[in-house]
Amino acid sequence: MENRVVIYTSSNEASAIIIRDRLAAEGINAIMLDVKDHVTEVVGGYEVHVHPDDEVRAKAIVEQSAE
């Protein structure tokens, strides 16, 4: 995968999907990864990654979504 930065993490898949889709609606290419340990299903969760050029704008959108 090309150089990406994590801008959101959650143990809740639906929350990560909402953030990914919100970023896409704003024109930011976001990728959601399942980083959960599939053996134990305990450790990890979901991460949303964006290109470094979009990091500042994406973080602002994530913060607005949390309000």
N, C-alpha and C positions, 0 to 999 in steps of 0.2 A: 504494500500500500504506500502511496506517496506520502510525503511529510504531512501529517495531520496533528492537530492538538485536541485534547479532550476539553470540552467546555461544559459538559453536564454528565453527572453520574446519578444512578438511581437503582434501587433494588426492585422497583416497580416498572415492569415493561410498558404498561400503558402510559405512564408519565414520560418515559423516554421517547415513545412514539409521538406523543403530543408535542414535545419540544422539537423533535426532528421535523415534524410536519410544519410547525410554526416557522422554523428557520427556512424551510423550503418555500413557504408562502412569501417570505421576505426576499427570496432570490438567492439564498445561501445554500450551497450544496453540502448537506450534512449526512453523515453516515452513522447508523446506530449499530453497535456491536454488542453481542451477548458475551459477557466475560464471566459468566457464572460457571462455577465448577460443576460439571454435569454428573460427577460421581456423587458428591455430597449434597448438591443443590443448596448449600449453605453459604459458601463464600462467593463474593462477587455480585454481579448484577448486570447493569446495562450502561453503556457509555455512548455519548453522542460526540462525534469528532467533526471538525471543520478544518478547512485549509487555514494555515497561519494568517494569510491576508484578511480573512474574515473573522478572526478571533475577537477583536474588540467589539465589533458590531454584534456578533453572535452572543457574546456574554451580556451585552446590554439588553438584547431581546429576551434572553433567559431570565434576567433579573426582572424585566417588566412582566414576564409571564408568571413570576412567583408572587406578584403583588395582588 
